[in-house]
Amino acid sequence: MGVRVHLSDWDAVREQLRRFGEPGDVTADGERIRVEFGSAHVEISRTGRVSTSMPLHDFERDGPVDLVVDHEAGSLTVEGDDVSYTFRRPGG
């Protein structure tokens, strides 16, 4: 079961993404957090921009969303009014 956080709770977003990114390289400042896993990455800004990239696809979204982080499954789901996208951490 995942942990749901809203972008407005920036401290929770940072905490969950740091934990999600432990096997990768996590960088964060006051405005954004980026998690890199080799050739894949997730980047989320405090203003609501979400972008991901993997070798065969990219995803971008601007606007209010919730993040559902499932640490056991190695997945991060972006949920908004008209979108549901799941990024799977390389290696699980």
mmCIF file of the C-alpha atoms, coordinates in Angstrom:
data_MODEL
# 
_entry.id   MODEL 
# 
loop_
_atom_site.group_PDB 
_atom_site.id 
_atom_site.type_symbol 
_atom_site.label_atom_id 
_atom_site.label_alt_id 
_atom_site.label_comp_id 
_atom_site.label_asym_id 
_atom_site.label_entity_id 
_atom_site.label_seq_id 
_atom_site.pdbx_PDB_ins_code 
_atom_site.Cartn_x 
_atom_site.Cartn_y 
_atom_site.Cartn_z 
_atom_site.occupancy 
_atom_site.B_iso_or_equiv 
_atom_site.pdbx_formal_charge 
_atom_site.auth_seq_id 
_atom_site.auth_comp_id 
_atom_site.auth_asym_id 
_atom_site.auth_atom_id 
_atom_site.pdbx_PDB_model_num 
ATOM 1  C CA . MET A 1 1  ? 0.000  0.000  0.000   1.00 0.00 ? 1  MET A CA 1 
ATOM 2  C CA . GLY A 1 2  ? 1.316  3.424  -0.888  1.00 0.00 ? 2  GLY A CA 1 
ATOM 3  C CA . VAL A 1 3  ? 1.660  6.681  0.966   1.00 0.00 ? 3  VAL A CA 1 
ATOM 4  C CA . ARG A 1 4  ? -0.384 9.559  -0.534  1.00 0.00 ? 4  ARG A CA 1 
ATOM 5  C CA . VAL A 1 5  ? 1.042  13.076 -0.364  1.00 0.00 ? 5  VAL A CA 1 
ATOM 6  C CA . HIS A 1 6  ? -0.115 16.303 -1.981  1.00 0.00 ? 6  HIS A CA 1 
ATOM 7  C CA . LEU A 1 7  ? 2.364  18.732 -3.492  1.00 0.00 ? 7  LEU A CA 1 
ATOM 8  C CA . SER A 1 8  ? 1.179  21.401 -1.056  1.00 0.00 ? 8  SER A CA 1 
ATOM 9  C CA . ASP A 1 9  ? 2.808  19.355 1.742   1.00 0.00 ? 9  ASP A CA 1 
ATOM 10 C CA . TRP A 1 10 ? 6.330  19.935 0.451   1.00 0.00 ? 10 TRP A CA 1 
ATOM 11 C CA . ASP A 1 11 ? 8.053  18.498 3.531   1.00 0.00 ? 11 ASP A CA 1 
ATOM 12 C CA . ALA A 1 12 ? 6.183  15.198 3.083   1.00 0.00 ? 12 ALA A CA 1 
ATOM 13 C CA . VAL A 1 13 ? 6.955  15.177 -0.653  1.00 0.00 ? 13 VAL A CA 1 
ATOM 14 C CA . ARG A 1 14 ? 10.665 15.624 0.039   1.00 0.00 ? 14 ARG A CA 1 
ATOM 15 C CA . GLU A 1 15 ? 10.672 12.964 2.754   1.00 0.00 ? 15 GLU A CA 1 
ATOM 16 C CA . GLN A 1 16 ? 8.880  10.389 0.597   1.00 0.00 ? 16 GLN A CA 1 
ATOM 17 C CA . LEU A 1 17 ? 10.993 11.060 -2.504  1.00 0.00 ? 17 LEU A CA 1 
ATOM 18 C CA . ARG A 1 18 ? 14.244 10.881 -0.541  1.00 0.00 ? 18 ARG A CA 1 
ATOM 19 C CA . ARG A 1 19 ? 13.161 7.481  0.733   1.00 0.00 ? 19 ARG A CA 1 
ATOM 20 C CA . PHE A 1 20 ? 11.957 6.384  -2.725  1.00 0.00 ? 20 PHE A CA 1 
ATOM 21 C CA . GLY A 1 21 ? 15.279 7.468  -4.213  1.00 0.00 ? 21 GLY A CA 1 
ATOM 22 C CA . GLU A 1 22 ? 17.621 5.805  -1.725  1.00 0.00 ? 22 GLU A CA 1 
ATOM 23 C CA . PRO A 1 23 ? 19.050 3.397  -4.316  1.00 0.00 ? 23 PRO A CA 1 
ATOM 24 C CA . GLY A 1 24 ? 19.613 6.336  -6.697  1.00 0.00 ? 24 GLY A CA 1 
ATOM 25 C CA . ASP A 1 25 ? 20.997 9.853  -6.557  1.00 0.00 ? 25 ASP A CA 1 
ATOM 26 C CA . VAL A 1 26 ? 18.710 12.374 -4.820  1.00 0.00 ? 26 VAL A CA 1 
ATOM 27 C CA . THR A 1 27 ? 19.215 16.134 -5.103  1.00 0.00 ? 27 THR A CA 1 
ATOM 28 C CA . ALA A 1 28 ? 16.901 18.674 -3.504  1.00 0.00 ? 28 ALA A CA 1 
ATOM 29 C CA . ASP A 1 29 ? 16.668 22.374 -2.857  1.00 0.00 ? 29 ASP A CA 1 
ATOM 30 C CA . GLY A 1 30 ? 13.830 24.561 -1.644  1.00 0.00 ? 30 GLY A CA 1 
ATOM 31 C CA . GLU A 1 31 ? 12.010 24.441 -4.981  1.00 0.00 ? 31 GLU A CA 1 
ATOM 32 C CA . ARG A 1 32 ? 12.522 20.982 -6.479  1.00 0.00 ? 32 ARG A CA 1 
ATOM 33 C CA . ILE A 1 33 ? 13.657 17.436 -5.879  1.00 0.00 ? 33 ILE A CA 1 
ATOM 34 C CA . ARG A 1 34 ? 15.247 15.178 -8.483  1.00 0.00 ? 34 ARG A CA 1 
ATOM 35 C CA . VAL A 1 35 ? 15.897 11.457 -8.208  1.00 0.00 ? 35 VAL A CA 1 
ATOM 36 C CA . GLU A 1 36 ? 18.172 9.807  -10.768 1.00 0.00 ? 36 GLU A CA 1 
ATOM 37 C CA . PHE A 1 37 ? 18.498 6.101  -11.415 1.00 0.00 ? 37 PHE A CA 1 
ATOM 38 C CA . GLY A 1 38 ? 21.119 5.872  -14.154 1.00 0.00 ? 38 GLY A CA 1 
ATOM 39 C CA . SER A 1 39 ? 19.296 6.741  -17.383 1.00 0.00 ? 39 SER A CA 1 
ATOM 40 C CA . ALA A 1 40 ? 15.922 7.295  -15.631 1.00 0.00 ? 40 ALA A CA 1 
ATOM 41 C CA . HIS A 1 41 ? 14.810 10.198 -13.450 1.00 0.00 ? 41 HIS A CA 1 
ATOM 42 C CA . VAL A 1 42 ? 11.902 11.792 -11.607 1.00 0.00 ? 42 VAL A CA 1 
ATOM 43 C CA . GLU A 1 43 ? 11.802 15.538 -10.954 1.00 0.00 ? 43 GLU A CA 1 
ATOM 44 C CA . ILE A 1 44 ? 9.103  17.337 -8.994  1.00 0.00 ? 44 ILE A CA 1 
ATOM 45 C CA . SER A 1 45 ? 8.897  21.054 -8.342  1.00 0.00 ? 45 SER A CA 1 
ATOM 46 C CA . ARG A 1 46 ? 7.127  22.811 -5.543  1.00 0.00 ? 46 ARG A CA 1 
ATOM 47 C CA . THR A 1 47 ? 5.069  24.727 -8.130  1.00 0.00 ? 47 THR A CA 1 
ATOM 48 C CA . GLY A 1 48 ? 3.507  21.536 -9.492  1.00 0.00 ? 48 GLY A CA 1 
ATOM 49 C CA . ARG A 1 49 ? 5.707  20.475 -12.389 1.00 0.00 ? 49 ARG A CA 1 
ATOM 50 C CA . VAL A 1 50 ? 6.325  16.730 -12.553 1.00 0.00 ? 50 VAL A CA 1 
ATOM 51 C CA . SER A 1 51 ? 8.622  15.190 -15.133 1.00 0.00 ? 51 SER A CA 1 
ATOM 52 C CA . THR A 1 52 ? 9.972  11.700 -15.550 1.00 0.00 ? 52 THR A CA 1 
ATOM 53 C CA . SER A 1 53 ? 12.180 10.123 -18.130 1.00 0.00 ? 53 SER A CA 1 
ATOM 54 C CA . MET A 1 54 ? 13.134 6.571  -18.966 1.00 0.00 ? 54 MET A CA 1 
ATOM 55 C CA . PRO A 1 55 ? 14.885 5.254  -22.077 1.00 0.00 ? 55 PRO A CA 1 
ATOM 56 C CA . LEU A 1 56 ? 11.637 4.631  -24.008 1.00 0.00 ? 56 LEU A CA 1 
ATOM 57 C CA . HIS A 1 57 ? 9.299  7.347  -22.725 1.00 0.00 ? 57 HIS A CA 1 
ATOM 58 C CA . ASP A 1 58 ? 8.907  10.671 -20.946 1.00 0.00 ? 58 ASP A CA 1 
ATOM 59 C CA . PHE A 1 59 ? 6.091  12.158 -18.893 1.00 0.00 ? 59 PHE A CA 1 
ATOM 60 C CA . GLU A 1 60 ? 5.380  15.789 -17.967 1.00 0.00 ? 60 GLU A CA 1 
ATOM 61 C CA . ARG A 1 61 ? 2.573  17.367 -15.999 1.00 0.00 ? 61 ARG A CA 1 
ATOM 62 C CA . ASP A 1 62 ? 1.965  20.865 -14.659 1.00 0.00 ? 62 ASP A CA 1 
ATOM 63 C CA . GLY A 1 63 ? -0.679 21.456 -12.037 1.00 0.00 ? 63 GLY A CA 1 
ATOM 64 C CA . PRO A 1 64 ? -1.969 20.148 -8.749  1.00 0.00 ? 64 PRO A CA 1 
ATOM 65 C CA . VAL A 1 65 ? -1.494 16.427 -8.201  1.00 0.00 ? 65 VAL A CA 1 
ATOM 66 C CA . ASP A 1 66 ? -1.209 13.871 -5.468  1.00 0.00 ? 66 ASP A CA 1 
ATOM 67 C CA . LEU A 1 67 ? 1.724  11.488 -5.337  1.00 0.00 ? 67 LEU A CA 1 
ATOM 68 C CA . VAL A 1 68 ? 1.277  7.909  -4.202  1.00 0.00 ? 68 VAL A CA 1 
ATOM 69 C CA . VAL A 1 69 ? 4.612  6.387  -3.236  1.00 0.00 ? 69 VAL A CA 1 
ATOM 70 C CA . ASP A 1 70 ? 4.763  2.634  -2.771  1.00 0.00 ? 70 ASP A CA 1 
ATOM 71 C CA . HIS A 1 71 ? 8.215  1.922  -1.390  1.00 0.00 ? 71 HIS A CA 1 
ATOM 72 C CA . GLU A 1 72 ? 7.791  -1.857 -1.341  1.00 0.00 ? 72 GLU A CA 1 
ATOM 73 C CA . ALA A 1 73 ? 6.663  -2.034 -4.973  1.00 0.00 ? 73 ALA A CA 1 
ATOM 74 C CA . GLY A 1 74 ? 9.152  0.652  -6.077  1.00 0.00 ? 74 GLY A CA 1 
ATOM 75 C CA . SER A 1 75 ? 6.492  2.795  -7.712  1.00 0.00 ? 75 SER A CA 1 
ATOM 76 C CA . LEU A 1 76 ? 5.512  6.455  -7.742  1.00 0.00 ? 76 LEU A CA 1 
ATOM 77 C CA . THR A 1 77 ? 2.037  7.284  -9.079  1.00 0.00 ? 77 THR A CA 1 
ATOM 78 C CA . VAL A 1 78 ? 1.045  10.799 -10.121 1.00 0.00 ? 78 VAL A CA 1 
ATOM 79 C CA . GLU A 1 79 ? -2.715 11.354 -9.771  1.00 0.00 ? 79 GLU A CA 1 
ATOM 80 C CA . GLY A 1 80 ? -4.645 14.409 -10.879 1.00 0.00 ? 80 GLY A CA 1 
ATOM 81 C CA . ASP A 1 81 ? -8.093 15.260 -12.207 1.00 0.00 ? 81 ASP A CA 1 
ATOM 82 C CA . ASP A 1 82 ? -7.330 13.907 -15.671 1.00 0.00 ? 82 ASP A CA 1 
ATOM 83 C CA . VAL A 1 83 ? -4.199 11.798 -15.210 1.00 0.00 ? 83 VAL A CA 1 
ATOM 84 C CA . SER A 1 84 ? -2.870 8.726  -13.474 1.00 0.00 ? 84 SER A CA 1 
ATOM 85 C CA . TYR A 1 85 ? 0.732  7.857  -14.340 1.00 0.00 ? 85 TYR A CA 1 
ATOM 86 C CA . THR A 1 86 ? 3.016  5.356  -12.599 1.00 0.00 ? 86 THR A CA 1 
ATOM 87 C CA . PHE A 1 87 ? 6.811  5.524  -12.633 1.00 0.00 ? 87 PHE A CA 1 
ATOM 88 C CA . ARG A 1 88 ? 8.481  2.276  -11.626 1.00 0.00 ? 88 ARG A CA 1 
ATOM 89 C CA . ARG A 1 89 ? 11.875 2.575  -10.020 1.00 0.00 ? 89 ARG A CA 1 
ATOM 90 C CA . PRO A 1 90 ? 14.456 0.688  -12.109 1.00 0.00 ? 90 PRO A CA 1 
ATOM 91 C CA . GLY A 1 91 ? 15.428 -2.428 -10.221 1.00 0.00 ? 91 GLY A CA 1 
ATOM 92 C CA . GLY A 1 92 ? 12.219 -2.412 -8.161  1.00 0.00 ? 92 GLY A CA 1 
# 
